């Protein structure tokens, strides 16, 4: 990576971190749970399909968990 590209990349990272530091995320653990669940869902979607129905069931359960976590965040924001 040449010097200019590196400088631009470092500047973008610094700007992003600065913007994030200016606002505090409510429910950071709930948002982290969403990230982890979405990652698990992505992994399962990209796995081979022959798992005796367990892979599909796991994806359904993760989608349901995502709905519940998002509902919990929304509830907290209103109360």
N, C-alpha and C positions, 0 to 999 in steps of 0.2 A: 504494500500500500504506500503510495507516495505521500509526501508531506502534506500537500493540500487536502487530499482525501481524508487523511488521518485527522487533520485540524477540523475539517467540516464535521466528521463523525463525532469527535470529542465535543464540539460545540452543540451539536444536536442532542447528544446525551445530556449535557449540562442543562440545556434549555428544558428538556423533558423532565429532568429531576427537579429543576426549579419550579416548574409548573405544578408538578405533583406535590411538592412540599408546601405550596401555597394553599392547598385544600386538603382537609382531613377526610378520609373515607370513613363513613359510619359503618359499623359492623364489619371490620376488616377480616375477622375470622370467617364470617359467613361468605364474604366475597371470595376468600381463599378457598373455601369449601366448593364454591361454584367452579372455580378454576380447576380444582382437582377432579371434580365430577365430570366436567367437560373433557378433561384429558383422558379420563378413564373411558368415557363414551367413545371418544375418537379412537382409542386403542382397540376397543371391542369392534367398532365398525370396520376397522382395517384388518382384523384377525380373520383367519380362515373360517368359513361358515359352518362346518360340520362339527357341532358340539352337543348334539342331542337336544337341541332347543334351549340349552342353558345360556348360551351367549345371547340369544334374542331376549330371553327372560331377564337377564342381567341388564341389558340395554333398556328394557322397559322400566325396570326398577330404578335405574339411574335417572331416566327422564322424570319419573315420579318424584325422586328425591330433589331434582333441580326445581321442580314446581314448588315443593314444600319449602326449600331454602329461600327461594325468591319471595314466597308468600310471607315467610318469617321476617325478611328484610322489610318488605312493604308494611307489615303490621307494626314493626318497630318504628318506622318513619312516621306513622300516623298516631302513635301513642306516646 
